[in-house]
Amino acid sequence: CWTLSCELCPFLKDYLIAAHRSQEKGHQIALNHLGKTPLLDLNMRLGEGTGAALGMKLVELGVKVLNEMATFEEARVSREGN
């Protein structure tokens, strides 16, 4: 589905995240075609969007860390020698 979408709208692939590498036939071909490296490679073949659910959680957690993690100064982390 997403390979066809990218054929119709090529800039779309810049906004896609490959959540995982499925063991299903053709999935690696699609990843190669779009130049995507998946976030996860867990040897799954479960279907039902399991890999997407895991991958999306990783993305959400990454955004949370980026937006909410304290700096060294905010966390009062001491510098070497202090």
PDB file of N, CA, C and O in Angstrom:
ATOM      1  N   CYS A   1       0.825  -1.190   0.000  1.00  0.00           N
ATOM      2  CA  CYS A   1       0.000   0.000   0.000  1.00  0.00           C
ATOM      3  C   CYS A   1       0.878   1.266   0.000  1.00  0.00           C
ATOM      4  O   CYS A   1       0.637   2.187  -0.781  1.00  0.00           O
ATOM      5  N   TRP A   2       1.894   1.309   0.877  1.00  0.00           N
ATOM      6  CA  TRP A   2       2.711   2.524   0.946  1.00  0.00           C
ATOM      7  C   TRP A   2       3.635   2.650  -0.241  1.00  0.00           C
ATOM      8  O   TRP A   2       4.041   3.762  -0.580  1.00  0.00           O
ATOM      9  N   THR A   3       3.986   1.543  -0.890  1.00  0.00           N
ATOM     10  CA  THR A   3       4.816   1.672  -2.089  1.00  0.00           C
ATOM     11  C   THR A   3       4.028   2.323  -3.213  1.00  0.00           C
ATOM     12  O   THR A   3       4.565   3.152  -3.948  1.00  0.00           O
ATOM     13  N   LEU A   4       2.764   1.958  -3.353  1.00  0.00           N
ATOM     14  CA  LEU A   4       1.904   2.578  -4.364  1.00  0.00           C
ATOM     15  C   LEU A   4       1.671   4.050  -4.035  1.00  0.00           C
ATOM     16  O   LEU A   4       1.702   4.900  -4.925  1.00  0.00           O
ATOM     17  N   SER A   5       1.441   4.348  -2.773  1.00  0.00           N
ATOM     18  CA  SER A   5       1.244   5.743  -2.359  1.00  0.00           C
ATOM     19  C   SER A   5       2.444   6.601  -2.726  1.00  0.00           C
ATOM     20  O   SER A   5       2.290   7.745  -3.151  1.00  0.00           O
ATOM     21  N   CYS A   6       3.641   6.047  -2.560  1.00  0.00           N
ATOM     22  CA  CYS A   6       4.860   6.794  -2.886  1.00  0.00           C
ATOM     23  C   CYS A   6       5.053   6.947  -4.386  1.00  0.00           C
ATOM     24  O   CYS A   6       5.686   7.906  -4.829  1.00  0.00           O
ATOM     25  N   GLU A   7       4.526   6.028  -5.169  1.00  0.00           N
ATOM     26  CA  GLU A   7       4.572   6.185  -6.624  1.00  0.00           C
ATOM     27  C   GLU A   7       3.674   7.339  -7.053  1.00  0.00           C
ATOM     28  O   GLU A   7       4.009   8.083  -7.974  1.00  0.00           O
ATOM     29  N   LEU A   8       2.541   7.484  -6.390  1.00  0.00           N
ATOM     30  CA  LEU A   8       1.604   8.563  -6.712  1.00  0.00           C
ATOM     31  C   LEU A   8       2.071   9.905  -6.165  1.00  0.00           C
ATOM     32  O   LEU A   8       1.806  10.951  -6.757  1.00  0.00           O
ATOM     33  N   CYS A   9       2.762   9.870  -5.040  1.00  0.00           N
ATOM     34  CA  CYS A   9       3.182  11.095  -4.359  1.00  0.00           C
ATOM     35  C   CYS A   9       4.606  10.871  -3.820  1.00  0.00           C
ATOM     36  O   CYS A   9       4.769  10.564  -2.639  1.00  0.00           O
ATOM     37  N   PRO A  10       5.636  11.019  -4.664  1.00  0.00           N
ATOM     38  CA  PRO A  10       7.010  10.642  -4.299  1.00  0.00           C
ATOM     39  C   PRO A  10       7.567  11.281  -3.024  1.00  0.00           C
ATOM     40  O   PRO A  10       8.354  10.648  -2.320  1.00  0.00           O
ATOM     41  N   PHE A  11       7.178  12.512  -2.714  1.00  0.00           N
ATOM     42  CA  PHE A  11       7.722  13.159  -1.511  1.00  0.00           C
ATOM     43  C   PHE A  11       7.218  12.504  -0.230  1.00  0.00           C
ATOM     44  O   PHE A  11       7.769  12.742   0.845  1.00  0.00           O
ATOM     45  N   LEU A  12       6.184  11.684  -0.334  1.00  0.00           N
ATOM     46  CA  LEU A  12       5.614  11.020   0.832  1.00  0.00           C
ATOM     47  C   LEU A  12       6.636  10.136   1.546  1.00  0.00           C
ATOM     48  O   LEU A  12       6.596  10.021   2.771  1.00  0.00           O
ATOM     49  N   LYS A  13       7.545   9.514   0.805  1.00  0.00           N
ATOM     50  CA  LYS A  13       8.486   8.578   1.436  1.00  0.00           C
ATOM     51  C   LYS A  13       9.389   9.252   2.460  1.00  0.00           C
ATOM     52  O   LYS A  13       9.927   8.586   3.344  1.00  0.00           O
ATOM     53  N   ASP A  14       9.561  10.565   2.349  1.00  0.00           N
ATOM     54  CA  ASP A  14      10.361  11.289   3.337  1.00  0.00           C
ATOM     55  C   ASP A  14       9.675  11.353   4.699  1.00  0.00           C
ATOM     56  O   ASP A  14      10.315  11.658   5.706  1.00  0.00           O
ATOM     57  N   TYR A  15       8.382  11.069   4.731  1.00  0.00           N
ATOM     58  CA  TYR A  15       7.609  11.148   5.968  1.00  0.00           C
ATOM     59  C   TYR A  15       7.241   9.776   6.523  1.00  0.00           C
ATOM     60  O   TYR A  15       6.575   9.689   7.554  1.00  0.00           O
ATOM     61  N   LEU A  16       7.661   8.714   5.861  1.00  0.00           N
ATOM     62  CA  LEU A  16       7.338   7.363   6.299  1.00  0.00           C
ATOM     63  C   LEU A  16       8.423   6.807   7.204  1.00  0.00           C
ATOM     64  O   LEU A  16       9.608   7.083   7.016  1.00  0.00           O
ATOM     65  N   ILE A  17       8.011   6.029   8.175  1.00  0.00           N
ATOM     66  CA  ILE A  17       8.928   5.324   9.059  1.00  0.00           C
ATOM     67  C   ILE A  17       8.639   3.839   8.902  1.00  0.00           C
ATOM     68  O   ILE A  17       7.499   3.403   9.060  1.00  0.00           O
ATOM     69  N   ALA A  18       9.658   3.074   8.594  1.00  0.00           N
ATOM     70  CA  ALA A  18       9.505   1.618   8.524  1.00  0.00           C
ATOM     71  C   ALA A  18       9.662   1.081   9.943  1.00  0.00           C
ATOM     72  O   ALA A  18      10.760   1.085  10.498  1.00  0.00           O
ATOM     73  N   ALA A  19       8.574   0.625  10.517  1.00  0.00           N
ATOM     74  CA  ALA A  19       8.589   0.189  11.911  1.00  0.00           C
ATOM     75  C   ALA A  19       9.401  -1.082  12.119  1.00  0.00           C
ATOM     76  O   ALA A  19      10.156  -1.188  13.085  1.00  0.00           O
ATOM     77  N   HIS A  20       9.246  -2.049  11.214  1.00  0.00           N
ATOM     78  CA  HIS A  20       9.954  -3.313  11.404  1.00  0.00           C
ATOM     79  C   HIS A  20      10.177  -4.008  10.072  1.00  0.00           C
ATOM     80  O   HIS A  20       9.574  -3.660   9.057  1.00  0.00           O
ATOM     81  N   ARG A  21      11.058  -4.998  10.102  1.00  0.00           N
ATOM     82  CA  ARG A  21      11.321  -5.820   8.922  1.00  0.00           C
ATOM     83  C   ARG A  21      10.510  -7.099   9.093  1.00  0.00           C
ATOM     84  O   ARG A  21      10.810  -7.933   9.947  1.00  0.00           O
ATOM     85  N   SER A  22       9.493  -7.234   8.277  1.00  0.00           N
ATOM     86  CA  SER A  22       8.648  -8.424   8.311  1.00  0.00           C
ATOM     87  C   SER A  22       9.341  -9.578   7.601  1.00  0.00           C
ATOM     88  O   SER A  22      10.188  -9.365   6.733  1.00  0.00           O
ATOM     89  N   GLN A  23       8.984 -10.775   7.968  1.00  0.00           N
ATOM     90  CA  GLN A  23       9.489 -11.968   7.294  1.00  0.00           C
ATOM     91  C   GLN A  23       8.624 -12.333   6.089  1.00  0.00           C
ATOM     92  O   GLN A  23       8.918 -13.294   5.378  1.00  0.00           O
ATOM     93  N   GLU A  24       7.568 -11.573   5.863  1.00  0.00           N
ATOM     94  CA  GLU A  24       6.682 -11.838   4.729  1.00  0.00           C
ATOM     95  C   GLU A  24       7.406 -11.575   3.414  1.00  0.00           C
ATOM     96  O   GLU A  24       8.230 -10.666   3.311  1.00  0.00           O
ATOM     97  N   LYS A  25       7.085 -12.383   2.418  1.00  0.00           N
ATOM     98  CA  LYS A  25       7.685 -12.223   1.091  1.00  0.00           C
ATOM     99  C   LYS A  25       7.373 -10.830   0.548  1.00  0.00           C
ATOM    100  O   LYS A  25       6.248 -10.344   0.666  1.00  0.00           O
ATOM    101  N   GLY A  26       8.345 -10.217  -0.025  1.00  0.00           N
ATOM    102  CA  GLY A  26       8.150  -8.920  -0.659  1.00  0.00           C
ATOM    103  C   GLY A  26       8.412  -7.724   0.238  1.00  0.00           C
ATOM    104  O   GLY A  26       8.593  -6.610  -0.255  1.00  0.00           O
ATOM    105  N   HIS A  27       8.434  -7.933   1.533  1.00  0.00           N
ATOM    106  CA  HIS A  27       8.610  -6.797   2.436  1.00  0.00           C
ATOM    107  C   HIS A  27       9.991  -6.169   2.280  1.00  0.00           C
ATOM    108  O   HIS A  27      10.114  -4.945   2.244  1.00  0.00           O
ATOM    109  N   GLN A  28      11.028  -6.996   2.188  1.00  0.00           N
ATOM    110  CA  GLN A  28      12.382  -6.467   2.008  1.00  0.00           C
ATOM    111  C   GLN A  28      12.507  -5.757   0.670  1.00  0.00           C
ATOM    112  O   GLN A  28      13.215  -4.755   0.563  1.00  0.00           O
ATOM    113  N   ILE A  29      11.832  -6.261  -0.345  1.00  0.00           N
ATOM    114  CA  ILE A  29      11.842  -5.609  -1.660  1.00  0.00           C
ATOM    115  C   ILE A  29      11.231  -4.216  -1.548  1.00  0.00           C
ATOM    116  O   ILE A  29      11.756  -3.254  -2.110  1.00  0.00           O
ATOM    117  N   ALA A  30      10.124  -4.111  -0.824  1.00  0.00           N
ATOM    118  CA  ALA A  30       9.468  -2.810  -0.639  1.00  0.00           C
ATOM    119  C   ALA A  30      10.367  -1.853   0.140  1.00  0.00           C
ATOM    120  O   ALA A  30      10.472  -0.677  -0.210  1.00  0.00           O
ATOM    121  N   LEU A  31      11.013  -2.351   1.191  1.00  0.00           N
ATOM    122  CA  LEU A  31      11.926  -1.501   1.969  1.00  0.00           C
ATOM    123  C   LEU A  31      13.071  -0.991   1.099  1.00  0.00           C
ATOM    124  O   LEU A  31      13.426   0.186   1.152  1.00  0.00           O
ATOM    125  N   ASN A  32      13.638  -1.880   0.305  1.00  0.00           N
ATOM    126  CA  ASN A  32      14.729  -1.483  -0.591  1.00  0.00           C
ATOM    127  C   ASN A  32      14.260  -0.463  -1.616  1.00  0.00           C
ATOM    128  O   ASN A  32      14.960   0.510  -1.895  1.00  0.00           O
ATOM    129  N   HIS A  33      13.080  -0.683  -2.174  1.00  0.00           N
ATOM    130  CA  HIS A  33      12.522   0.216  -3.189  1.00  0.00           C
ATOM    131  C   HIS A  33      12.381   1.638  -2.644  1.00  0.00           C
ATOM    132  O   HIS A  33      12.631   2.611  -3.355  1.00  0.00           O
ATOM    133  N   LEU A  34      11.984   1.747  -1.393  1.00  0.00           N
ATOM    134  CA  LEU A  34      11.780   3.060  -0.783  1.00  0.00           C
ATOM    135  C   LEU A  34      13.030   3.580  -0.072  1.00  0.00           C
ATOM    136  O   LEU A  34      13.047   4.718   0.396  1.00  0.00           O
ATOM    137  N   GLY A  35      14.065   2.762   0.011  1.00  0.00           N
ATOM    138  CA  GLY A  35      15.289   3.194   0.683  1.00  0.00           C
ATOM    139  C   GLY A  35      15.116   3.347   2.178  1.00  0.00           C
ATOM    140  O   GLY A  35      15.704   4.241   2.787  1.00  0.00           O
ATOM    141  N   LYS A  36      14.318   2.485   2.771  1.00  0.00           N
ATOM    142  CA  LYS A  36      14.039   2.576   4.207  1.00  0.00           C
ATOM    143  C   LYS A  36      14.746   1.478   4.985  1.00  0.00           C
ATOM    144  O   LYS A  36      14.839   0.337   4.533  1.00  0.00           O
ATOM    145  N   THR A  37      15.242   1.840   6.159  1.00  0.00           N
ATOM    146  CA  THR A  37      15.800   0.889   7.106  1.00  0.00           C
ATOM    147  C   THR A  37      14.825   0.807   8.273  1.00  0.00           C
ATOM    148  O   THR A  37      14.489   1.833   8.863  1.00  0.00           O
ATOM    149  N   PRO A  38      14.370  -0.378   8.614  1.00  0.00           N
ATOM    150  CA  PRO A  38      13.373  -0.488   9.681  1.00  0.00           C
ATOM    151  C   PRO A  38      13.957  -0.229  11.066  1.00  0.00           C
ATOM    152  O   PRO A  38      15.145  -0.449  11.305  1.00  0.00           O
ATOM    153  N   LEU A  39      13.104   0.240  11.971  1.00  0.00           N
ATOM    154  CA  LEU A  39      13.519   0.462  13.352  1.00  0.00           C
ATOM    155  C   LEU A  39      13.816  -0.857  14.055  1.00  0.00           C
ATOM    156  O   LEU A  39      14.747  -0.944  14.856  1.00  0.00           O
ATOM    157  N   LEU A  40      13.025  -1.879  13.756  1.00  0.00           N
ATOM    158  CA  LEU A  40      13.129  -3.170  14.434  1.00  0.00           C
ATOM    159  C   LEU A  40      13.311  -4.305  13.435  1.00  0.00           C
ATOM    160  O   LEU A  40      12.801  -4.254  12.316  1.00  0.00           O
ATOM    161  N   ASP A  41      14.038  -5.316  13.853  1.00  0.00           N
ATOM    162  CA  ASP A  41      14.164  -6.542  13.060  1.00  0.00           C
ATOM    163  C   ASP A  41      14.067  -7.698  14.049  1.00  0.00           C
ATOM    164  O   ASP A  41      15.082  -8.199  14.533  1.00  0.00           O
ATOM    165  N   LEU A  42      12.847  -8.114  14.342  1.00  0.00           N
ATOM    166  CA  LEU A  42      12.599  -9.106  15.384  1.00  0.00           C
ATOM    167  C   LEU A  42      12.164 -10.454  14.825  1.00  0.00           C
ATOM    168  O   LEU A  42      11.661 -11.303  15.560  1.00  0.00           O
ATOM    169  N   ASN A  43      12.360 -10.649  13.518  1.00  0.00           N
ATOM    170  CA  ASN A  43      12.026 -11.922  12.884  1.00  0.00           C
ATOM    171  C   ASN A  43      10.540 -12.263  13.056  1.00  0.00           C
ATOM    172  O   ASN A  43      10.184 -13.427  13.237  1.00  0.00           O
ATOM    173  N   MET A  44       9.687 -11.250  12.999  1.00  0.00           N
ATOM    174  CA  MET A  44       8.254 -11.446  13.230  1.00  0.00           C
ATOM    175  C   MET A  44       7.515 -11.731  11.929  1.00  0.00           C
ATOM    176  O   MET A  44       7.895 -11.277  10.849  1.00  0.00           O
ATOM    177  N   ARG A  45       6.459 -12.492  12.079  1.00  0.00           N
ATOM    178  CA  ARG A  45       5.542 -12.756  10.983  1.00  0.00           C
ATOM    179  C   ARG A  45       4.144 -12.906  11.589  1.00  0.00           C
ATOM    180  O   ARG A  45       3.426 -13.858  11.284  1.00  0.00           O
ATOM    181  N   LEU A  46       3.773 -11.969  12.436  1.00  0.00           N
ATOM    182  CA  LEU A  46       2.513 -12.070  13.156  1.00  0.00           C
ATOM    183  C   LEU A  46       1.345 -11.455  12.403  1.00  0.00           C
ATOM    184  O   LEU A  46       0.206 -11.893  12.563  1.00  0.00           O
ATOM    185  N   GLY A  47       1.614 -10.452  11.589  1.00  0.00           N
ATOM    186  CA  GLY A  47       0.518  -9.745  10.931  1.00  0.00           C
ATOM    187  C   GLY A  47      -0.180  -8.825  11.916  1.00  0.00           C
ATOM    188  O   GLY A  47       0.323  -8.584  13.013  1.00  0.00           O
ATOM    189  N   GLU A  48      -1.310  -8.323  11.533  1.00  0.00           N
ATOM    190  CA  GLU A  48      -2.161  -7.503  12.400  1.00  0.00           C
ATOM    191  C   GLU A  48      -1.487  -6.240  12.917  1.00  0.00           C
ATOM    192  O   GLU A  48      -1.934  -5.677  13.916  1.00  0.00           O
ATOM    193  N   GLY A  49      -0.432  -5.784  12.271  1.00  0.00           N
ATOM    194  CA  GLY A  49       0.192  -4.517  12.651  1.00  0.00           C
ATOM    195  C   GLY A  49       1.013  -4.557  13.923  1.00  0.00           C
ATOM    196  O   GLY A  49       1.272  -3.509  14.514  1.00  0.00           O
ATOM    197  N   THR A  50       1.428  -5.729  14.359  1.00  0.00           N
ATOM    198  CA  THR A  50       2.196  -5.845  15.598  1.00  0.00           C
ATOM    199  C   THR A  50       3.490  -5.045  15.538  1.00  0.00           C
ATOM    200  O   THR A  50       3.807  -4.311  16.473  1.00  0.00           O
ATOM    201  N   GLY A  51       4.236  -5.178  14.453  1.00  0.00           N
ATOM    202  CA  GLY A  51       5.491  -4.438  14.302  1.00  0.00           C
ATOM    203  C   GLY A  51       5.266  -2.941  14.262  1.00  0.00           C
ATOM    204  O   GLY A  51       6.062  -2.175  14.804  1.00  0.00           O
ATOM    205  N   ALA A  52       4.181  -2.520  13.619  1.00  0.00           N
ATOM    206  CA  ALA A  52       3.855  -1.092  13.560  1.00  0.00           C
ATOM    207  C   ALA A  52       3.538  -0.554  14.951  1.00  0.00           C
ATOM    208  O   ALA A  52       3.935   0.559  15.295  1.00  0.00           O
ATOM    209  N   ALA A  53       2.824  -1.340  15.746  1.00  0.00           N
ATOM    210  CA  ALA A  53       2.491  -0.906  17.109  1.00  0.00           C
ATOM    211  C   ALA A  53       3.754  -0.733  17.946  1.00  0.00           C
ATOM    212  O   ALA A  53       3.877   0.241  18.689  1.00  0.00           O
ATOM    213  N   LEU A  54       4.683  -1.662  17.833  1.00  0.00           N
ATOM    214  CA  LEU A  54       5.949  -1.553  18.569  1.00  0.00           C
ATOM    215  C   LEU A  54       6.782  -0.374  18.070  1.00  0.00           C
ATOM    216  O   LEU A  54       7.328   0.391  18.864  1.00  0.00           O
ATOM    217  N   GLY A  55       6.874  -0.238  16.758  1.00  0.00           N
ATOM    218  CA  GLY A  55       7.655   0.850  16.174  1.00  0.00           C
ATOM    219  C   GLY A  55       7.104   2.218  16.530  1.00  0.00           C
ATOM    220  O   GLY A  55       7.861   3.146  16.815  1.00  0.00           O
ATOM    221  N   MET A  56       5.777   2.344  16.514  1.00  0.00           N
ATOM    222  CA  MET A  56       5.156   3.633  16.842  1.00  0.00           C
ATOM    223  C   MET A  56       5.442   4.010  18.293  1.00  0.00           C
ATOM    224  O   MET A  56       5.669   5.180  18.600  1.00  0.00           O
ATOM    225  N   LYS A  57       5.430   3.021  19.181  1.00  0.00           N
ATOM    226  CA  LYS A  57       5.742   3.298  20.582  1.00  0.00           C
ATOM    227  C   LYS A  57       7.176   3.807  20.720  1.00  0.00           C
ATOM    228  O   LYS A  57       7.434   4.709  21.517  1.00  0.00           O
ATOM    229  N   LEU A  58       8.111   3.241  19.955  1.00  0.00           N
ATOM    230  CA  LEU A  58       9.497   3.724  19.977  1.00  0.00           C
ATOM    231  C   LEU A  58       9.585   5.179  19.534  1.00  0.00           C
ATOM    232  O   LEU A  58      10.300   5.981  20.135  1.00  0.00           O
ATOM    233  N   VAL A  59       8.853   5.509  18.478  1.00  0.00           N
ATOM    234  CA  VAL A  59       8.853   6.889  17.975  1.00  0.00           C
ATOM    235  C   VAL A  59       8.263   7.823  19.028  1.00  0.00           C
ATOM    236  O   VAL A  59       8.820   8.888  19.294  1.00  0.00           O
ATOM    237  N   GLU A  60       7.143   7.433  19.628  1.00  0.00           N
ATOM    238  CA  GLU A  60       6.514   8.266  20.663  1.00  0.00           C
ATOM    239  C   GLU A  60       7.455   8.480  21.847  1.00  0.00           C
ATOM    240  O   GLU A  60       7.557   9.592  22.365  1.00  0.00           O
ATOM    241  N   LEU A  61       8.136   7.430  22.273  1.00  0.00           N
ATOM    242  CA  LEU A  61       9.078   7.557  23.389  1.00  0.00           C
ATOM    243  C   LEU A  61      10.262   8.447  23.030  1.00  0.00           C
ATOM    244  O   LEU A  61      10.735   9.219  23.863  1.00  0.00           O
ATOM    245  N   GLY A  62      10.741   8.342  21.796  1.00  0.00           N
ATOM    246  CA  GLY A  62      11.828   9.206  21.344  1.00  0.00           C
ATOM    247  C   GLY A  62      11.440  10.674  21.369  1.00  0.00           C
ATOM    248  O   GLY A  62      12.229  11.525  21.780  1.00  0.00           O
ATOM    249  N   VAL A  63      10.228  10.968  20.929  1.00  0.00           N
ATOM    250  CA  VAL A  63       9.727  12.349  20.952  1.00  0.00           C
ATOM    251  C   VAL A  63       9.613  12.837  22.389  1.00  0.00           C
ATOM    252  O   VAL A  63       9.956  13.979  22.692  1.00  0.00           O
ATOM    253  N   LYS A  64       9.133  11.973  23.267  1.00  0.00           N
ATOM    254  CA  LYS A  64       8.994  12.340  24.679  1.00  0.00           C
ATOM    255  C   LYS A  64      10.356  12.662  25.301  1.00  0.00           C
ATOM    256  O   LYS A  64      10.495  13.652  26.020  1.00  0.00           O
ATOM    257  N   VAL A  65      11.347  11.833  25.026  1.00  0.00           N
ATOM    258  CA  VAL A  65      12.702  12.092  25.541  1.00  0.00           C
ATOM    259  C   VAL A  65      13.226  13.410  24.992  1.00  0.00           C
ATOM    260  O   VAL A  65      13.778  14.220  25.737  1.00  0.00           O
ATOM    261  N   LEU A  66      13.058  13.626  23.700  1.00  0.00           N
ATOM    262  CA  LEU A  66      13.541  14.851  23.069  1.00  0.00           C
ATOM    263  C   LEU A  66      12.902  16.090  23.688  1.00  0.00           C
ATOM    264  O   LEU A  66      13.581  17.087  23.932  1.00  0.00           O
ATOM    265  N   ASN A  67      11.610  16.026  23.938  1.00  0.00           N
ATOM    266  CA  ASN A  67      10.881  17.197  24.431  1.00  0.00           C
ATOM    267  C   ASN A  67      10.939  17.387  25.941  1.00  0.00           C
ATOM    268  O   ASN A  67      10.797  18.513  26.420  1.00  0.00           O
ATOM    269  N   GLU A  68      11.143  16.313  26.702  1.00  0.00           N
ATOM    270  CA  GLU A  68      10.993  16.416  28.153  1.00  0.00           C
ATOM    271  C   GLU A  68      12.258  16.133  28.962  1.00  0.00           C
ATOM    272  O   GLU A  68      12.271  16.356  30.173  1.00  0.00           O
ATOM    273  N   MET A  69      13.300  15.654  28.331  1.00  0.00           N
ATOM    274  CA  MET A  69      14.509  15.329  29.082  1.00  0.00           C
ATOM    275  C   MET A  69      15.219  16.600  29.527  1.00  0.00           C
ATOM    276  O   MET A  69      15.380  17.545  28.755  1.00  0.00           O
ATOM    277  N   ALA A  70      15.629  16.602  30.754  1.00  0.00           N
ATOM    278  CA  ALA A  70      16.318  17.769  31.305  1.00  0.00           C
ATOM    279  C   ALA A  70      17.734  17.869  30.748  1.00  0.00           C
ATOM    280  O   ALA A  70      18.356  16.864  30.401  1.00  0.00           O
ATOM    281  N   THR A  71      18.223  19.088  30.672  1.00  0.00           N
ATOM    282  CA  THR A  71      19.626  19.294  30.321  1.00  0.00           C
ATOM    283  C   THR A  71      20.471  18.980  31.558  1.00  0.00           C
ATOM    284  O   THR A  71      19.929  18.812  32.651  1.00  0.00           O
ATOM    285  N   PHE A  72      21.781  18.902  31.394  1.00  0.00           N
ATOM    286  CA  PHE A  72      22.653  18.669  32.544  1.00  0.00           C
ATOM    287  C   PHE A  72      22.449  19.759  33.598  1.00  0.00           C
ATOM    288  O   PHE A  72      22.403  19.473  34.794  1.00  0.00           O
ATOM    289  N   GLU A  73      22.329  20.993  33.149  1.00  0.00           N
ATOM    290  CA  GLU A  73      22.147  22.101  34.091  1.00  0.00           C
ATOM    291  C   GLU A  73      20.816  21.987  34.814  1.00  0.00           C
ATOM    292  O   GLU A  73      20.757  22.160  36.032  1.00  0.00           O
ATOM    293  N   GLU A  74      19.754  21.699  34.085  1.00  0.00           N
ATOM    294  CA  GLU A  74      18.433  21.559  34.707  1.00  0.00           C
ATOM    295  C   GLU A  74      18.404  20.405  35.705  1.00  0.00           C
ATOM    296  O   GLU A  74      17.731  20.488  36.733  1.00  0.00           O
ATOM    297  N   ALA A  75      19.127  19.336  35.405  1.00  0.00           N
ATOM    298  CA  ALA A  75      19.165  18.169  36.283  1.00  0.00           C
ATOM    299  C   ALA A  75      20.242  18.294  37.359  1.00  0.00           C
ATOM    300  O   ALA A  75      20.391  17.420  38.213  1.00  0.00           O
ATOM    301  N   ARG A  76      20.991  19.400  37.300  1.00  0.00           N
ATOM    302  CA  ARG A  76      22.068  19.671  38.256  1.00  0.00           C
ATOM    303  C   ARG A  76      23.111  18.553  38.283  1.00  0.00           C
ATOM    304  O   ARG A  76      23.559  18.119  39.344  1.00  0.00           O
ATOM    305  N   VAL A  77      23.478  18.107  37.097  1.00  0.00           N
ATOM    306  CA  VAL A  77      24.535  17.100  36.967  1.00  0.00           C
ATOM    307  C   VAL A  77      25.866  17.812  37.150  1.00  0.00           C
ATOM    308  O   VAL A  77      26.148  18.810  36.488  1.00  0.00           O
ATOM    309  N   SER A  78      26.675  17.287  38.055  1.00  0.00           N
ATOM    310  CA  SER A  78      27.959  17.946  38.313  1.00  0.00           C
ATOM    311  C   SER A  78      28.930  17.647  37.182  1.00  0.00           C
ATOM    312  O   SER A  78      28.904  16.575  36.578  1.00  0.00           O
ATOM    313  N   ARG A  79      29.764  18.600  36.921  1.00  0.00           N
ATOM    314  CA  ARG A  79      30.799  18.464  35.897  1.00  0.00           C
ATOM    315  C   ARG A  79      32.017  17.774  36.514  1.00  0.00           C
ATOM    316  O   ARG A  79      32.191  17.782  37.732  1.00  0.00           O
ATOM    317  N   GLU A  80      32.849  17.185  35.672  1.00  0.00           N
ATOM    318  CA  GLU A  80      34.057  16.524  36.147  1.00  0.00           C
ATOM    319  C   GLU A  80      34.934  17.538  36.885  1.00  0.00           C
ATOM    320  O   GLU A  80      35.201  18.629  36.380  1.00  0.00           O
ATOM    321  N   GLY A  81      35.370  17.165  38.071  1.00  0.00           N
ATOM    322  CA  GLY A  81      36.245  18.033  38.851  1.00  0.00           C
ATOM    323  C   GLY A  81      35.494  19.017  39.737  1.00  0.00           C
ATOM    324  O   GLY A  81      36.130  19.771  40.474  1.00  0.00           O
ATOM    325  N   ASN A  82      34.166  19.038  39.693  1.00  0.00           N
ATOM    326  CA  ASN A  82      33.387  19.967  40.539  1.00  0.00           C
ATOM    327  C   ASN A  82      32.746  19.244  41.695  1.00  0.00           C
ATOM    328  O   ASN A  82      32.057  19.864  42.505  1.00  0.00           O
TER     329      ASN A  82
END
